Structure formats: C-alpha cells, structure tokens
Amino acid sequence: MMRNSKDSELRERARQVIPKGMYGHESVALLSEDFPQFFSRAEGAYLWDCDHNRYVDYMCAFGPNLLGYRHRAIEEAARAQAAMGDTMTGPSEAMVVLAEDLVSMIGHAAWAMFCKNGSDATSMAMVTARAYRDRRKILVAKGTYHGAAPWNTPNMKGITAEDRAHIIYFDYNDLDSATEAFRKAAGDVAGVFATPFRHETFNDQYAPSAEYALGLRKLCDDADALLILDEVRTGFRLSRDCSWSVHGVQPDLSAWGKVLANGYPISALLGSEKARSAASSIYVTGSFWFSAVPMAAAIATLREIRTTDYLERIVANSTRLRAGIAAQASAHGIGVRQTGPSQMPQILFDDDPDMRKGYFWAGFAVRSGAYLHPYHNMFFNAALTTDDIDNTLDITDRAFAELKRRLPSLPAQSNELVLQRLGL
C-alpha cells in the first residue's frame, strides 16, 4: 500500500506559497493522484518520494540522470571542486577543460559556450544564427519543443505576436514544406532548428528520413544559413556524437543540456568554425553560467561517456524492456504503441482517445514501484540492471492483467486539463 500523507501535506502547503502549487514540466497537474509531486532522495536508478515509497525511475529527472543518480565518480569530482570554489568572480580551469573535451568529442564542434538550461542554449543558438549574416528569420517545425522562452514556449499566455514575428513554421520531416518556408523568408533566413527525432508529449514519436536530414543541410548551405540541432533531450542517449551523424549530417550549431553533468545544472551551445565570429559578437551571460562545480561534474560525466559501455548497456536494457512489454501486451490482447528509440520510449495505447487505458496502466505501475509515464517520453539510465528490468516487467504484466479485467468498466478520463490538452 503506497503512502502519500506527506506528499498531500506538501501539496497543500505549496498551494499557499507557489502559484498553482507547482509549475513547469515537473508539475503533476496532468497526472493522476498515483503520481507523487515531491521526492526526498535518489540513488542509482531509484527514486524515493517524501512518504518513503521507492520507485524504479524511468523518467530520470526528465532526462538529466544518464549514468545513475549520485554516480560516485561524478559526485567525487563535484565535491573536490566545491572544496576549492564554485561561483566565483571568474570561471575556473574546468571551463577550458570542459570546452576542450566537448570539441574533441563532437564532430562539428570547434568551440563551446556554457549556460544553465536547454532554453538558454537554444535561445543562444537563435541569437548566434541571427548574428551570423545579420538576418532575422528562424525556421522551426510546427509543434516541436525547443524550450520555454517567449519565442518557443508551448503556452501562449503572456506571449505576444511580436515575440514570434520572425519565426516561420514548417512541417516536420517534409522537405517541400521546409523549402516553402525558405521561399517565404525571401533571403532572410538566419537559421533552422532541427529536432533529431519527433518527441512531443501525448503523441507517437518517429524519426525523420535521412533525405529530410540531408535536405535541411543542403537548404541551409544553399542559403548560407545555420543548421541548429537541438540535442537537449537526445544528447548522449542516442549517440556519442550528434544524433544526425548517423545520416552523415553535421550541424553548424548544436544545443546540449540535461545529461551534460548527470544532473548538475549546466547546458552548452557548440558550434562550427564558420559560426565562431558570430558567437564572438553576441552578448549572453548569467550569474551562475560560469560556476565551476557543474563544469567539474560535466568533465567527469564526459569521461564516463568516452571510456565506458554506458550507451550499449542502456540500449540493451531498454530493448529488453520494450520486447517484454510488446509480448505482454500481445498475450493480454491489448494494443500498445511503443515509439521512438528504445532508450527514450513513448508508450501509448490503441483505441484510447481519452487515454484512460494508458493512465490506468501507468498508475498501476507507479503504485507498484515502477515510475512509468502515460504521456511523456521516458528515459533510461546506465544504472538500471537486468533485475530492474525483470522486476519492472513483472509489474507491467500485472498492470496489463488488471487493465484487461477492468476494461469493460474502466472509468473515463476525469482530469479536465488532460481532456483540454486532447481537445475533448
């Protein structure tokens, strides 16, 4: 029996002093009461809520946990740097070392700049692209997520038309649509944002074609505009280089975050040599952008990425879970769609317009100790073991069995925010 008294108390207290009690992507407003809002600690692949319930965590803090919470080598590097200094009047040597490491690892990179969040990195990419040839238009695929700044946040409250006056939208994975967007810009294209694969909430994920990736590269080359690859969510989970390197495509700029320091707050903009002058001409900064502890943690994280089989283990375990869930769904006669890379899975149910099936299944899993998500892509980390996968599959099998038993009388989706999001 899961306990939730402390979480309930904290939610009530939060409502008094925090707008809505919580905001942003970690709010549970779109989830059922099975999902705790507040957590007390994390270790390896596990998470404990404030009522001491333990979960195998398949959200990984919405991505930052790549190698395991409180990874020993990374924590040791962070503590060693903290003993010497963190936020100082200038950066430490770690900034130079980190930039050198990233430039040596990422194929297109000749330089690096650092900030705090993914939105910082994508916004810095936009400004750099505009500075490159003093142009204004930024091309973005419709509905793709590139952060929470005024130019890209999915919530239009407080956003003006002027904030997006020079954003031109086109259809993802559609070269004809992208070509038309270039035509509309009439020679004023500064840059094009690209998502390595389509990973939006409440929707199936899918990879673009190689022709699309290569075609965007050519459109940018022909127009002397910058191709910007947003690796904030995907970076180092799909590849040890940029994700489109599999297509032979190197961007001019790439935005990185989340996993860069395995949970310590840092993100980065990497760029090619031809974008160096533009990056040198802009003014971007932040009080905590140059802090040394996250940079030391990032150096240690990149060392693990270079020298261990972390990625191969993630792929093997995520493939095993995907195959097991597919077999269970088939055995129970329940249709599910597992989309996107196995290490960043989205799991949605067939014939589930109000998502009652998916919410019931994920809620059962959470109550049983496996933190699965009903509408957001999940994330695997390298601390997960085969035993964790086996235990999770035991939980998901029981969740399918209970869903099948309850299906004839399963109540409709009752969360009004979810219904609004689904357009119901």
N, C-alpha and C positions, 0 to 999 in steps of 0.2 A: 504494500500500500504506500503510494507516494505521499509525502508530507508537503504541505505548501503554506503553513501558517505564517512563517517568517516572510516568504515572498509576498503574501497577501498584505501583511503589515507594511512592508516596504513600498508596495504599490500605492497604498493609501497615503502614506507619508509623502511619497514623491508627488502625488497629485496636488499637494498643498504648496509645493515649492518649485516644481518643474512643469512647464507647460505640457499639458496632456499626461503628465506623469512620466513621459519618455518621448523621445523624438528620434528621427533618423532611421537608418536601416536596421538597427538592433531593437527597435520597438516591436513588441509582440501584439500590437493592436490588431493586426491582420491574422493572428493565430488564435487557436482555441486556448482554453484555460489550462490545458495539459502542459503548455509550454511556460516554463518559469521566465520571469523577466530579469531577476537578479541572481548573480553567481558569487560564490565565495572563493573558489580556487580552481586551479587547473594543473594537470601533470601529465606529460606524455600525450596519449590520445584521449585522456579523460577530463571530465568537467564535473564540478560539484556545485549544485545550487545552494542558496542560503539556508535551505532546510536539510542540507547534507545528503540529498539524493545524488547518486553518481550516474553519469551518462558516458557512453562511448560517443565522442563528439564528431559528427560528420559535417559540421559547419566550420570548424577550425577558426572561430572568431570572424566568420565571413571571409576567410581566406588567409590571414596572416600566419597562422600556425602551419608551417610547412614541414618541419622536422620533428615536431613534438613540443608541447608546452614545457617550458623550463629546461630546455635542452642544456646539458651540462657544459659543453664547450662554449656555447654562446653566453650562458649566464656567467661563466668564469671570465670571459673577455669583457663583458659589460661591467662586472664588479671591479676588475682591475682598472678599467678606465675611470670608473666612478671614484675610485680612491685617489685619482690624480686630478680629476676635474671633468665637468660635463659642459654646462652652458657658461662660456667664458667670454672675455672681450673679443676674442677671435677664435677661429677653429683650431683644432689640434692636428697633429700629423696624420691622424686617422682619415681626415678628409682627402688628403692626397693619395694615401694608400688605397682607399675605397674607390676613388676615381680610376686609379691605375688598374685595379682588379677588374672593374666593370669594362673598361676599354679593352682589356686583354681577353675578356670572355665573350663579349657581344660583337658579332661580325661587323656591323655597320658603324660601331661607336668609335669616335675619335676623341670625345670629351664627355664629361658628365657634370650635371648641376643637381643640387640636392634641395629637398623641401620636406614637407611632412606628410601630406595626404595625396591620394590619387588625383583629387580635384586640383590640387596645387600643380601637379605635374602636367596634367592635360591642359590647364589654363596657361602654364608657362610655354607649352608647345604651341598653343594658338598664337600667343604674342610673338614668339620666335618666328613662326611661319609668316606672320604679317610683316615683321621687320626684314625678312629675307629679301623681298623685292618691293617693299612698301605698297603692298596690296591689301585688300580688305576682306575678300570673301573666303569663308571657311565652309567646306563641304562636309556634311555629316549624314550618315544613313539614317533614315526615319526610324525613330523608336529605339535607337541604340543608346546605351547608357555610357556616358563619359564623365560622370561626376555630378556634383551638386552645386555648381556655381551658377550665377544668373544665366549664363549662355547655354547651359546644358541640363539644369535640374529638371526632372520629370514633373515636378509640381509647379504650376504656373502662378500660384498665389504669391503676390509681391513682386512678380516679374513683369516687365513692360515689353511691349513690342520692340522698343528701341534697343533693349538688351540683346535682341537676336536679329537686328536689322540686316546684318551681313552674313547670316547663316543661311546656306542653301541646302535643302534636303533632297536626298535621292533614295532610291530603293536599294536595300542591301542585296548583294550578290546579283546585281543587274547592271551590266556594263552599259547598256543602252541608256538607262536612267542616269548613270554617272556621267556619261558623255553629254547628255542633255543639260545636266547641271553645270558642266563646264561651259557649254554654249551660252546658258543664261547669264553666267558671270561675265561674259564678254571681255575676257582677258584680264580679269581682276581676281583670279583665284590665287590665294596665298598658300592654302594647304588643304589636304583631305584627310579626315580622320577615318581610320580603319579598325574594326574590331576583328581579332583573329578568328573567332567564330561567334555565331549569334547566340547570346546567352542572356536573354531577357526573362524577367520573372513572369510566372503564370503561363509560359509558352514553351513549346518544344524547342530544343536547341538544334542547331545544324551548322555544319562547316561550309564555307564558301567554296566555289570551284577554284582550281588552280588558274583557270582562264580569267576569273574575276580578279584574283590577286595580281597576276601578271598584267592584266589590263589596266588596273588602277595605277600600277607602277609606270606603265607607258604613258597614260594620260597625264600624270604628274611630270614626267620627263619632257613630254612634248610641250607642256605649258610652262615649264620651269617653275613648278610649284612643288611644295614639300609634301611627301607622303608621311603621315604620322600614324604609327601603330600603337594602339592603346593596349599595353601589356599589364595594366594594373591588376586585373583579375587573373590573367592567364600566366603571367611571367613565372618561369622556372617550374611550373607544373606540367607543361606540355613539352618543354624542350630546355636545354641548357643554353640555347641561343634564342633569338627572336622566333616567335611561333611560325611565321611565314617563311623561315629559312627552308622549310621542307618543300616549298614551291620555288625555291631559288630567288625569293624576293627579299631584298633588304630595304627597310625604310630609311628616310632621311632623319626622322626623329622617332624616338620611342619613349613612352611614359611607363614607369615602373613604380610599384608600391607594394602594399600588403605583405608579401613574403620576404621582402628585401632584407629584413633583420629579424625574421622569425617572430615578429610581434612587437619589436621595439619600433617607435614611431619615426619612420623615415620613408621618403619616396624619392624618385630621381627622374630626371629628363636626360636621355642620352641622345647624342647627335653625331651626324657625319661631318666630315671636314668641311663640306660646302656650306653647312649651316653654322659653322663656328663664328663667323663675323657677325651674323645676325644675333646669335645668342650673346655675344660680347657687347652688343649695342643696347640691349634692353635693361630695364631696372626692375629686378624682382628680389624680394628679401623677406625675412621673417625672424622674429626674436629667437625662435628655437630651431631654425633651419640648420644651424651650424653646430648644434650640440654634439659632443664627442661620444657619449655613451651609445646612442643608436648607431653611430658610424662604426664603432668598435664591434658592436653586435653584428652589423651587416658584414664586416670583414670576415668574422668567424662563420657566419651563415654561408657566404660565398665559398669559403674554404671547404665546407661540408658538401656544397653543391658540386665543386670541382673534383673532390677526392673520394666520394663515397658513391654507392649504388642506390642512393635515396630515391631517385626517379624510377628506376627499374622496380624497386620494391613497391612503390606507390602504384605503378601500373599493374603489377602482378596482383596485388591485393584488391585493387578496385575492379579489375577484370573478373576476379573470382567472385566478388560480391554481386556484380552485375549478372553473371551467369547463374548464380544461385537464385537470385530474385526472379529471373526470367523463368527458370524451371519451376519455382514455386507458384508463380502466377499461372503458368500453363496447367500445372497439376490441379489447382483450385478452380480453373475455368474463369479466371478474372483477367481482363485485358489491361496491360500496362504498357507504357511507352518510356523506355529508358534512352534518353538522347544526350548528345554531347559526348565529349571524351569521358571514358570511364572514371578518370581521376577527378572530374568535375561534373558529376551526374545530375541530370534532372529526371525526376520520376513523376509522371502524370498518368492518370487512369483514363481508359477509354469510356465513352458514354458517361461522362461525368461533368455536365455543363456547369453545375454549381459547386463542383469539387467536393461534394460530401464524401465520396469514396476516399479520395486522397487525404482529406483531413482526418477521417476516421482512422485510416491505416497509419498515418504518421503519428497521430495522437496516441494510438495503442503502443507504437514503438517507443515513443518518448516516456510514456508511463512505465514501460518495461525496461528502460535504461539505455535505449539507443536513440540519440538525438538526430532524427531524420527530419527533413523539411518538406512541407506539402506544396510549396510554390516557387521556391528559390533553388537555384543550382547549389549542390553541396560540394564539399572539398575533402580530399583525402590528404593525410599527412603520413610521413615516414615512420612515425612511432606505432602505427597500427600493426598488429600481429595477425597471424593466421587464426589464433584463438579468438581475437576480437572479431574477425570476420565470421567465424563459426558461431560465436555467441549471438552476433547480430542476425545471422541467417536463422537461428532458432527463434529469435524474436519476430522477424518478418514472416516466418512461416505461420506462427501463431496469430499474427496480425491478419494475414490472408484468411486463415480459417475462421476467425471471428468476424471479419468483414463479410465473408460468404454467408455465415449463419445469420447475420443481422441485416443482410442486404434487402430482403423484402420489406423491412420496416425501418430502414435507415432514415433518420430524420433529415429534412432538407437543411441546406446551409443556412445558418441563422445570423452569421456575422454580417451586419449591414455594410461595413466597409469592404468586405470581400465581394459582396454582391454588386456594390457600386463599381469596384475595380473590374469585375467581369462583365459589366454592362447589363446586369439582370435586374 
